[in-house]
Amino acid sequence: MTSIDKGVDTGRTVQVGNREIYFSEFGSGPAVVLLHGGGPGATGLSNYSRNIEALAQHFRVLVLDMPGYGRSSKYVDQSDPFGDLARVLGEFLDALQIDSAHLIGNSYGGAAALRLAMDRPDKVGRLILMGPGGVGSTRALPTKGLQELLAYYPGSGPSREKIIRFIREFLVYDGATVPDEVIEERYRASIDPEVVANPPLRRPSGLFALRTLWRMDFTRDSRLSEVAHPTLVVWGEDDKVNRPSGGRMLAETMPNCDLYLVARTGHWAQWERAELFNTLAIAYLKAER
């Protein structure tokens, strides 16, 4: 287990294929997996620092570092990134002998959760998705926030100035609410030499870039309408990274999808509106329906 009260991390790794996946575990009960976003320097514990304690009072909470991030192996198959993440996630659950789990995913993690529900529906209980990636991404030009995210490693490379601008201007509604130490932690994680050499989130390129882009937009996949898992989509109305209109796309396509739009909130709903999010998540995961 991991102590969140004292900030002592005693997580562990599990072998998943040829990769090691780092995770921390809290609480007991039905399994709930927390999947973080794809911004520079993201990790499971930092992205869900305001949610773990509340969720662990009701569930067995597993907090991953996604492939390419934190202490997990620094490799993602760039020909089908979301498919690769979903495969690793499913095999992670297999390795821990978890038949199925509820999945909570923000942005990049939300895309991984949704793809797993499409690829291996038996591994998924309920879904909670916060501003997930891969929703209508080929139907409009990238947002300014997504462009900032994708430009972090190319060109002049990572810098404090870049990450400060991304977090304070594009990740959240009110940048002044993000403590300096959170930004410093993210920056230090983002300059891991392995990550700089092989950034996990990047623009598709090469001969098959168009095919990759198509794979990364779930609204191009007919299976989306067959995802019958109870799903709660939580989207900040002021999200500058993934357009809030994506929430309506999911609600209109998935047969069992509820949509909650959060006012004065950006891309990091679980952090910006933690008390509201925790209440919604616990109630949704414990509901009979």
C-alpha positions in Angstrom: 0.0 0.0 0.0 1.0 3.6 -0.3 0.7 6.3 2.4 -0.9 9.4 1.1 -1.2 11.1 4.4 2.6 11.2 4.8 3.4 11.4 1.2 5.5 8.2 1.3 5.3 6.3 -1.9 5.7 2.5 -1.5 4.1 1.6 -4.9 5.4 -1.3 -7.0 5.8 -2.4 -10.6 4.2 -5.3 -12.4 5.5 -6.8 -15.6 3.1 -6.4 -18.5 4.5 -7.9 -21.6 7.8 -6.3 -22.2 7.0 -3.3 -20.1 7.0 -2.5 -16.4 3.9 -0.6 -15.2 4.3 1.3 -11.9 1.2 1.6 -9.7 0.1 2.5 -6.1 -2.8 0.9 -4.3 -5.2 2.2 -1.6 -8.3 1.0 0.2 -10.3 -2.1 -0.4 -13.5 -3.1 -2.2 -14.4 -3.1 -5.9 -11.4 -2.3 -8.0 -11.2 1.2 -9.5 -8.3 2.2 -11.8 -7.3 5.8 -12.1 -5.7 6.8 -15.4 -4.0 10.2 -15.7 -3.8 12.6 -18.6 -1.0 13.0 -21.2 0.4 16.4 -20.4 4.1 16.8 -19.8 5.3 15.4 -16.5 2.0 13.8 -15.6 1.8 10.9 -13.1 -1.0 9.0 -11.5 -0.4 10.2 -8.0 0.0 13.9 -9.0 -3.1 13.9 -11.2 -5.3 12.3 -8.6 -3.8 13.8 -5.5 -7.2 15.4 -4.5 -9.3 12.3 -5.2 -7.5 9.2 -3.9 -8.3 9.5 -0.3 -12.0 10.0 -0.8 -12.3 7.1 -3.3 -10.2 4.8 -1.1 -12.8 5.0 1.6 -15.1 3.0 -0.7 -13.0 1.1 -3.2 -9.7 -0.6 -4.0 -8.0 2.2 -5.8 -5.2 1.4 -8.3 -3.3 4.5 -9.5 -1.1 3.9 -12.6 1.7 5.7 -14.3 0.7 5.2 -17.9 3.2 3.9 -20.4 5.7 6.6 -21.2 5.2 8.5 -17.9 6.5 8.5 -14.3 8.1 5.2 -13.3 6.5 3.1 -16.0 8.4 1.9 -19.1 8.9 4.7 -21.6 7.4 3.2 -24.8 4.1 3.7 -26.6 3.3 2.2 -30.0 2.9 5.3 -32.0 1.1 3.6 -34.9 -2.0 3.0 -32.6 -1.3 4.8 -29.3 -4.8 4.4 -27.7 -4.9 0.8 -28.8 -1.5 0.2 -27.2 -2.5 1.8 -24.0 -5.7 -0.2 -23.8 -3.8 -3.4 -24.4 -1.4 -2.6 -21.6 -4.3 -1.7 -19.3 -6.1 -5.0 -20.0 -3.0 -7.0 -19.5 -2.2 -5.1 -16.3 -5.6 -6.2 -14.9 -4.9 -9.7 -16.0 -1.5 -9.7 -14.2 -3.2 -8.6 -11.0 -5.9 -11.3 -11.6 -8.7 -8.6 -11.6 -11.6 -9.9 -13.7 -13.0 -6.4 -14.3 -12.6 -2.9 -12.9 -14.2 0.5 -12.9 -12.1 2.9 -14.9 -11.7 6.6 -14.2 -9.7 8.4 -17.0 -8.7 12.0 -17.6 -7.9 13.0 -21.2 -5.2 10.6 -22.5 -6.3 8.2 -19.7 -9.9 8.6 -20.7 -9.1 7.6 -24.2 -7.3 4.5 -22.9 -10.3 3.5 -20.8 -12.8 4.0 -23.6 -10.6 2.0 -26.1 -10.4 -0.9 -23.5 -14.2 -0.9 -23.2 -14.3 -1.3 -27.0 -11.5 -3.9 -27.3 -12.2 -6.0 -24.2 -15.6 -5.0 -22.8 -15.5 -7.8 -20.2 -12.6 -6.1 -18.4 -14.6 -2.9 -17.7 -17.3 -2.3 -15.1 -18.3 1.4 -15.2 -16.5 4.3 -16.9 -16.0 7.8 -15.7 -14.3 10.0 -18.3 -13.1 13.5 -17.8 -12.5 15.5 -21.1 -11.3 12.3 -22.8 -9.1 12.3 -25.8 -10.1 10.8 -29.1 -13.5 12.3 -29.4 -14.1 14.1 -32.7 -10.4 14.8 -33.0 -10.4 14.5 -36.8 -13.5 16.6 -37.2 -11.9 20.0 -36.4 -8.5 21.6 -36.1 -6.6 21.0 -32.8 -7.4 23.4 -30.0 -4.8 25.9 -28.9 -4.4 23.9 -25.7 -3.7 20.7 -27.6 -1.3 22.5 -29.9 0.6 23.8 -26.8 0.8 20.3 -25.4 2.1 18.7 -28.6 4.7 21.5 -29.0 6.2 20.9 -25.6 9.0 18.6 -26.7 9.7 19.5 -30.4 11.6 22.6 -31.4 13.4 24.2 -28.5 12.5 21.3 -26.2 11.0 21.3 -22.7 11.3 24.3 -20.5 9.8 25.8 -17.3 8.3 28.6 -19.4 6.5 26.2 -21.6 5.0 24.1 -18.8 4.0 27.1 -16.8 2.2 28.5 -19.9 0.5 25.2 -20.6 -0.7 24.6 -17.0 -1.7 28.1 -16.1 -3.2 29.2 -19.4 -4.6 26.0 -20.9 -4.9 23.1 -18.4 -7.1 24.8 -15.8 -9.7 27.6 -15.7 -7.9 29.7 -13.1 -4.1 29.2 -13.4 -3.5 31.1 -10.1 -5.0 28.1 -8.2 -2.1 25.8 -9.2 0.7 25.9 -6.6 4.2 26.5 -7.8 5.3 23.2 -6.3 2.9 21.3 -8.6 4.4 23.0 -11.6 7.9 22.3 -10.5 7.1 18.6 -9.9 5.6 18.3 -13.4 8.6 20.1 -14.9 11.1 17.8 -13.3 9.2 14.7 -14.4 8.9 16.1 -17.9 12.7 16.4 -18.4 13.5 12.7 -17.7 16.0 11.9 -20.4 14.1 8.8 -21.5 10.9 10.8 -22.0 12.7 13.6 -23.8 14.2 11.0 -26.2 10.8 9.3 -26.8 7.9 11.6 -25.9 4.7 9.5 -25.4 2.2 11.9 -26.8 3.1 13.4 -30.2 1.7 14.3 -33.6 1.3 11.2 -35.8 3.8 11.3 -38.6 5.2 9.2 -41.5 3.5 7.2 -44.2 0.7 6.0 -42.1 -0.1 9.1 -40.1 -3.6 9.5 -41.5 -4.4 5.9 -40.5 -3.1 6.6 -37.0 -5.2 9.8 -36.7 -8.3 7.8 -37.8 -7.6 5.2 -35.2 -7.3 7.9 -32.6 -10.8 9.3 -33.2 -13.4 7.1 -31.6 -16.2 8.8 -33.5 -14.8 7.0 -36.6 -15.2 3.6 -35.0 -18.6 1.9 -35.3 -18.0 0.1 -32.0 -18.5 3.3 -30.0 -22.3 2.9 -30.3 -21.9 -0.6 -28.9 -20.2 0.5 -25.6 -23.1 -0.2 -23.3 -21.1 0.2 -20.0 -22.7 2.8 -17.6 -20.6 5.8 -18.4 -20.4 9.2 -16.7 -18.7 11.9 -18.8 -17.5 14.9 -16.8 -16.4 17.9 -19.0 -15.3 21.3 -18.0 -17.2 24.0 -19.9 -14.0 26.0 -20.3 -11.8 23.1 -21.4 -9.2 24.5 -23.7 -7.5 21.2 -24.6 -10.4 18.9 -25.6 -13.6 20.6 -26.8 -16.6 20.2 -24.5 -18.7 19.4 -27.6 -17.1 16.0 -27.4 -19.2 15.2 -24.3 -22.4 15.6 -26.4 -20.9 13.4 -29.1 -20.4 10.6 -26.6 -23.8 11.1 -24.9 -25.6 10.9 -28.3 -23.6 7.8 -29.5 -23.2 5.6 -26.4 -26.4 4.0 -25.2 -25.8 4.3 -21.5 -23.9 7.6 -21.2 -24.6 10.5 -18.7 -23.0 13.9 -19.3 -22.2 16.4 -16.6 -20.8 19.8 -17.8 -18.9 21.7 -15.0 -19.0 25.5 -15.1 -15.9 27.6 -14.7 -13.7 24.5 -15.1 -11.0 23.6 -17.5 -9.4 20.3 -18.6 -8.5 19.1 -15.1 -12.0 18.7 -13.6 -11.0 16.1 -11.0 -8.4 18.5 -9.6 -10.2 21.9 -10.1 -13.5 20.7 -8.7 -12.3 17.9 -6.5 -15.1 17.9 -3.9 -17.8 17.9 -6.6 -16.0 15.3 -8.6 -15.4 12.9 -5.7 -19.1 13.1 -4.7 -20.2 12.4 -8.3 -17.7 9.6 -8.8 -18.5 7.7 -5.6 -22.2 8.0 -6.1 -22.0 6.9 -9.8 -19.7 3.9 -9.1 -22.0 2.7 -6.2 -25.3 3.2 -8.0 -27.5 0.2 -8.7 -28.1 1.2 -12.3 
